């Protein structure tokens, strides 16, 4: 199993080498981009609602009436009057229109007000759609302080073997809001490495953008110094059959920013018994308190 890092004043000690200083500077830039993304108009702090629409209904935080589309058509049906002030792809809605989902060739953009927007998302098999409502002036956005993180530690940069799986391979995953329901998720491959005499074999999923993978993992810091549900890592396989796991780039899942997300739970094989003291810890409000 991976070692926990010896502590001095509660944080891993920077070895002071030029390589470590450069890596910390690169990590600082990465974390600055993460903070900027968090408070953007459709960043994770702005999400105030996700509502699945399986029959005609209103949606909290959004005007109009929303209904499923005919089978095989991406998105949701929206019925509204001009007085509702809803614009879809820039056009004022006065009647009934199709709002394309994120699985469409051209997903629709929805604007409800100066600060409030919407997007439509599909479930895994594209059989159901939800409306997401974003508010760039939400309490979480205006009260945001920072994303707390560990300093860079070279001990948490791990080189592992990457073994691709068959194209139809899946792994059952549970999610935060429906723990009793197990859903099959495509499996890209297995990540194998040995540390301190302990063999690890982690499951990696496609991240949805090229060759990049998603690793959903948990460790002994969860619920203590880091967010309780777990964290994500997005590595890319190297060309020689290896993969670099830089746990300093471990990020908080979206549900650490908003309860309106439903995050995957780390599968048993992706849970470390030791503390991985690297990467992001918690979202903090302007008073320095954990948001969730």
RAVENUR-V123758 format. One record per residue. N is the residue number from 1. SS is DSSP state (h for helix, s for strand, l for the rest). PHI is phi as a letter, one per 30 degrees, with the letter a starting at -180 (* if undefined). OMEGA is omega in radians with two decimals (none if undefined). Layout:
BEGIN
((N:SS:PHI:OMEGA) (N:SS:PHI:OMEGA))
END
This chain:
BEGIN
((1:l:*:-3.09) (2:l:d:-3.13) (3:l:d:2.84) (4:l:d:-3.04) (5:l:d:3.07) (6:l:e:-3.08) (7:l:c:2.98) (8:l:c:3.11) (9:l:c:3.12) (10:l:j:3.12) (11:l:b:3.09) (12:l:e:-3.08) (13:l:d:3.07) (14:l:d:-3.07) (15:l:d:3.02) (16:l:i:3.14) (17:l:d:3.09) (18:h:e:3.14) (19:h:d:3.13) (20:h:d:3.11) (21:h:d:3.12) (22:h:d:3.13) (23:h:d:3.10) (24:h:d:3.11) (25:h:d:3.09) (26:h:d:3.10) (27:h:d:3.10) (28:h:e:3.12) (29:h:d:3.09) (30:h:e:-3.11) (31:h:d:3.07) (32:h:d:3.07) (33:h:d:3.11) (34:h:d:3.13) (35:h:d:3.13) (36:h:d:3.12) (37:h:d:-3.07) (38:h:d:-3.07) (39:l:c:3.12) (40:l:d:-2.99) (41:l:d:3.02) (42:l:b:3.00) (43:l:d:-3.03) (44:h:d:3.12) (45:h:d:-3.08) (46:h:d:-3.09) (47:s:d:-3.12) (48:s:c:3.13) (49:s:a:2.99) (50:s:b:-3.08) (51:s:b:3.09) (52:s:d:-3.02) (53:s:c:3.13) (54:l:c:3.02) (55:l:a:-3.09) (56:l:d:-3.04) (57:s:a:2.92) (58:s:d:3.14) (59:s:b:-3.13) (60:l:e:3.09) (61:l:i:-3.09) (62:s:b:3.05) (63:s:d:3.10) (64:s:i:3.06) (65:s:c:-3.01) (66:s:b:-3.09) (67:s:b:3.08) (68:s:d:3.01) (69:l:d:3.02) (70:l:e:-3.13) (71:l:e:3.12) (72:l:j:3.13) (73:l:c:-3.11) (74:l:d:2.96) (75:l:j:-3.09) (76:s:b:3.00) (77:s:c:3.09) (78:s:c:3.03) (79:s:c:-3.10) (80:s:a:3.03) (81:l:c:3.13) (82:h:e:-3.14) (83:h:d:3.10) (84:h:d:3.06) (85:l:i:-3.12) (86:l:d:3.05) (87:s:c:3.07) (88:s:c:-3.08) (89:l:h:3.07) (90:l:i:-3.09) (91:s:c:3.10) (92:s:d:-3.11) (93:l:d:3.05) (94:l:b:-3.04) (95:s:k:-3.12) (96:s:c:-3.13) (97:s:b:3.00) (98:s:c:3.07) (99:s:c:-3.02) (100:l:d:-3.13) (101:l:d:-3.10) (102:l:d:3.06) (103:l:c:3.12) (104:l:d:3.10) (105:l:d:3.11) (106:l:b:3.13) (107:l:e:-3.12) (108:l:d:2.97) (109:l:c:-3.07) (110:s:b:3.04) (111:s:b:3.12) (112:l:c:-3.11) (113:l:a:-3.14) (114:l:d:-3.08) (115:l:c:-3.00) (116:s:c:3.13) (117:s:b:-3.14) (118:s:b:3.00) (119:s:b:3.10) (120:s:c:-3.13) (121:s:c:3.12) (122:s:c:2.98) (123:l:d:-2.99) (124:l:d:-3.11) (125:l:c:3.06) (126:l:i:-3.14) (127:l:c:-3.10) (128:l:b:-3.08) (129:s:b:3.12) (130:s:b:3.01) (131:s:c:3.02) (132:s:c:-3.13) (133:s:c:-3.09) (134:s:c:3.12) (135:s:b:-3.10) (136:l:d:3.08) (137:l:c:3.14) (138:l:d:3.11) (139:h:e:-3.13) (140:h:d:3.12) (141:h:d:-3.07) (142:h:d:-3.13) (143:l:c:-3.08) (144:s:d:3.08) (145:s:c:-3.12) (146:s:a:2.96) (147:s:c:-3.11) (148:s:d:-3.09) (149:s:b:3.04) (150:l:d:2.99) (151:l:d:3.10) (152:l:d:3.08) (153:l:b:-3.09) (154:h:d:3.14) (155:h:d:-3.11) (156:h:c:2.96) (157:s:c:-2.97) (158:s:c:3.00) (159:s:c:-3.07) (160:s:b:3.02) (161:s:d:3.07) (162:s:c:-3.11) (163:s:c:3.13) (164:s:d:3.08) (165:l:c:3.12) (166:l:d:-3.07) (167:l:e:-3.10) (168:l:c:-3.13) (169:l:d:3.11) (170:s:b:3.02) (171:s:b:-3.14) (172:s:d:-3.10) (173:s:b:3.04) (174:s:c:-3.11) (175:s:b:-3.00) (176:l:e:-3.03) (177:l:c:3.12) (178:s:b:-3.04) (179:s:d:-3.10) (180:s:d:-3.08) (181:s:c:3.10) (182:s:c:-3.10) (183:s:c:3.08) (184:s:d:3.13) (185:s:b:3.12) (186:s:e:-3.13) (187:l:c:-3.12) (188:l:d:-3.10) (189:s:l:3.14) (190:s:c:3.12) (191:s:c:-3.04) (192:s:b:3.01) (193:s:a:3.12) (194:s:c:3.10) (195:s:b:-3.10) (196:l:h:3.09) (197:l:i:-3.13) (198:s:c:3.09) (199:s:d:3.08) (200:s:b:3.04) (201:s:b:-3.04) (202:s:c:3.11) (203:s:c:3.13) (204:s:c:-3.12) (205:s:c:3.01) (206:s:d:3.13) (207:l:d:3.08) (208:l:j:3.11) (209:l:b:3.11) (210:l:i:-3.07) (211:l:d:-3.07) (212:s:d:-3.13) (213:s:c:3.05) (214:s:c:3.07) (215:s:c:3.10) (216:s:c:-3.02) (217:s:b:3.04) (218:s:b:3.11) (219:l:a:-3.01) (220:l:d:3.09) (221:l:d:-3.05) (222:s:d:-3.11) (223:l:i:3.10) (224:l:c:3.12) (225:l:c:3.11) (226:s:b:-3.12) (227:l:e:-2.94) (228:l:d:-3.01) (229:l:d:-3.09) (230:l:k:-3.12) (231:s:b:-3.14) (232:s:c:2.98) (233:s:b:-3.07) (234:l:b:3.13) (235:l:d:3.06) (236:s:b:3.14) (237:s:e:3.03) (238:l:d:-3.09) (239:l:d:-3.05) (240:l:c:3.14) (241:l:i:3.08) (242:s:c:3.07) (243:s:b:-3.13) (244:s:c:3.08) (245:s:c:3.08) (246:s:c:-3.08) (247:h:d:3.00) (248:h:d:3.10) (249:h:c:3.07) (250:l:d:-3.06) (251:s:b:3.08) (252:s:d:3.08) (253:l:d:-3.12) (254:h:e:-3.11) (255:h:d:3.02) (256:h:d:-3.12) (257:l:c:-3.09) (258:l:a:3.08) (259:l:d:-3.11) (260:l:d:3.02) (261:l:c:3.07) (262:l:b:-2.96) (263:l:d:3.05) (264:s:d:3.09) (265:l:c:3.12) (266:l:e:3.06) (267:l:d:-3.04) (268:h:e:-3.08) (269:h:d:-3.13) (270:h:c:3.13) (271:s:c:3.10) (272:l:c:3.12) (273:l:d:-3.12) (274:l:c:-3.13) (275:l:d:3.04) (276:l:c:-3.05) (277:l:c:3.14) (278:l:a:3.11) (279:l:i:-3.10) (280:s:d:-3.12) (281:s:c:-3.07) (282:s:a:2.94) (283:s:d:-3.13) (284:s:c:3.04) (285:s:d:-3.05) (286:l:d:3.08) (287:l:c:3.13) (288:l:i:-3.14) (289:l:c:3.06) (290:s:e:-3.10) (291:l:d:-3.13) (292:l:b:none))
END
